[in-house]
Amino acid sequence: MLGIELTPEHPVGELSDRAVDAEAAGFDTIFVSHHYNNRDEFVTLADIARETDSVRLGPGITNPYETHPVTLASRMATLDEFADGRGVFGVGPGDASTLDNLGYETKRPLARVLETVQVARRLWGGERVDHDGAFRADDAGLNYEGGSIPVYVGAQGPDMTRMAAKYADGVLYNGSHPRDIEWASERVAEGLAERPDHRESFDFAAYASVSVAPKRDAARDAARPPVAFIAGGAPPPVLDRHDLSHERAKEISETIAEGAFSEAFGLVTPAMIDAFCIAGTPDTVSARIEGLYDHADSVVVGSPLGPDLETAIRLLGTSLSAGPDG
């Protein structure tokens, strides 16, 4: 998979135009990110489905807290039906800072994500479901046929990464640095060692924040917003792996929770950009992305992509569509 994440901070029609550009540039999968303060990802995905021909598409990622897991499974099945079977279900625990901002208690994230995956598959298979675990469902079912939809779990910590390798079709590992991807590959191997025999092949996708532009400084400045969200939600071991300040990361998280996004972006350090984003000129970005294939099976290039989205898609497509061998 060579995927791309589009963020619905732009109008739906504009994002669909960029999706058409991405398909033409050689990307085979399009994920649309989810944050409550942006436009709705499923509405955006439906419009992208109508405007594109062959790319797979899905949320990257949605969470089972803001939407009940059964309802989420139905929304995903609807998208897959509308897109003629091109759906990909990207699901994960969500961004802790923004979920806290909405008053959600994100208890038992591992169980909630795993049970969401398991219940969704049963619903898509035509079953009626009784479930009492991290969430409850009584005699739930879909009044229409669901498809066989690939499930990718969004992960950053060790337990979620191992769980994805054991139970999902793929992992969208939130990492851009070779050090993180190598570490994640070890957790994937641990999960695969316990993977049930009936589960088919597994795709380890590096979900890398990327910012590309003809000028290095412009690319790095555009990287601040996504890096703020990544750093603010990074587990302590991830911060330690890159010698990043826990206090600064906590300050960023609290500032995001207060809704002071510009202030939070200004708190991002150069070291955080180096750790959590591939940012620079096309040659620099291409070389670093190619290096991710040393440990990952696939790559998804994620936001911000660059100061100019249309230009960034063209630049990335030119250098990446040939795959890991260039």
C-alpha positions, -999 to +999 in steps of 0.1 A: +000+000+000+011+035-008-015+056+010-021+093+017-040+110+045-061+140+037-073+163+065-108+178+062-097+212+073-105+221+037-140+222+021-152+188+010-152+196-027-116+209-025-105+178-007-121+156-033-102+174-060-070+166-041-081+130-038-084+129-076-049+143-078-036+117-054-052+089-074-036+102-106-003+106-088-002+069-080-015+066-045-037+035-040-053+043-007-068+075+007-074+080+044-094+110+058-085+120+093-110+127+121-110+155+146-143+171+159-131+205+149-127+196+112-153+186+087-169+151+090-147+124+076-175+101+064-192+128+044-159+137+029-151+101+021-185+096+004-177+126-019-142+112-026-157+078-034-180+095-060-151+114-076-125+086-077-123+052-095-100+027-079-084+040-047-093+023-015-106+047+011-116+050+047-112+069+080-077+073+092-085+071+119-119+072+136-125+063+172-152+043+191-158+068+218-175+097+200-196+072+180-210+040+194-190+010+179-221-005+164-231+028+147-195+032+136-196-003+120-227+006+101-212+039+089-182+020+076-204-006+059-224+022+042-192+038+029-179+004+016-212-002-002-213+033-017-177+029-028-183-005-045-162-024-020-133+000-018-136+006+020-108+003+045-117+007+082-091+027+101-100+027+138-081+035+170-083+050+204-084+086+192-066+117+202-067+120+240-064+158+241-094+165+219-115+137+234-109+151+269-120+185+255-154+169+247-157+152+281-152+116+270-136+092+294-113+071+273-113+041+296-099+007+285-088+019+250-072-014+241-104-034+249-127-009+233-107-009+200-104-047+199-140-052+207-150-027+181-131-047+155-146-080+166-182-067+168-179-049+134-168-080+117-197-100+131-221-073+121-207-072+085-210-109+084-248-107+090-248-117+127-270-102+154-248-093+183-251-093+221-221-077+237-212-066+272-176-055+276-159-021+271-193-012+255-227-027+254-249-039+225-282-059+228-295-078+198-277-054+174-276-060+137-275-044+103-306-045+081-284-047+050-255-068+038-220-058+049-189-064+030-155-080+038-138-048+049-101-047+058-095-034+093-064-013+102-058-003+138-042+030+145-014+025+171+015+041+187+021+023+220+033-013+224+001-030+235-021-015+207+006-024+182+008-060+193-030-063+194-033-050+159-008-076+146-027-104+164-062-095+154-064-069+126-056-069+089-030-041+094-017-015+116-014+022+109+016+029+131+019+065+140+056+070+134+079+089+110+114+081+124+133+049+116+140+044+153+102+042+159+095+020+129+121-005+139+108-006+174+073-010+161+084-039+138+095-058+169+061-053+186+044-064+153+065-096+153+054-103+189+018-099+179+021-120+148+036-149+169+002-151+186-019-145+155-047-170+149-042-193+120-074-183+103-064-147+100-048-139+066-017-118+058-009-087+078+002-052+066+025-031+088+020+004+075+041+033+087+017+062+091+042+090+087+036+127+091+052+143+060+057+179+050+074+186+016+081+219-001+108+233-025+121+252+005+132+233+037+121+260+062+086+263+047+082+225+050+093+224+086+071+253+096+040+236+081+048+205+102+041+222+135+003+215+137+004+177+133+036+174+154+019+192+182-009+166+183+015+137+180+038+151+207+010+160+230-004+125+228+029+105+228+033+079+255+063+085+278+084+057+262+081+074+228+092+107+242+122+089+260+132+072+227+139+107+213+151+124+244+121+148+244+108+167+273+078+152+291+070+186+306+069+203+272+048+175+257+024+178+286+022+216+281+013+211+245-014+185+253-029+209+279-028+238+255-046+218+228-072+207+253-078+244+260-084+250+223-054+273+220-041+255+189-018+283+176-001+286+210+003+248+211+019+248+176+043+274+188+055+252+216+067+225+192+105+222+192+129+214+163+137+181+180+100+172+180+097+180+143+127+157+136+112+129+157+076+131+145+076+143+110+095+138+077+099+175+067+121+191+040+127+192+003+115+165-021+149+148-022+152+147+016+116+135+021+119+108-006+150+094+009+136+092+044+104+076+033+122+050+013+141+042+045+109+033+063+105+002+040+135-013+058+110-024+085+075-015+072+054-032+045+036-001+035+037+037+039+009+062+044+020+098+041+001+119+065-007+155+072+004+183+068+021+171+035+033+207+030+024+244+030+006+238-004-014+206-005-018+204-043+020+209-049+028+184-021+007+157-037+024+162-070+059+162-055+052+131-034+035+112-062+064+118-086+090+104-061+071+077-043+047+060-068+074+036-080+076+021-045+105+014-021+130+009-049+124+044-063 
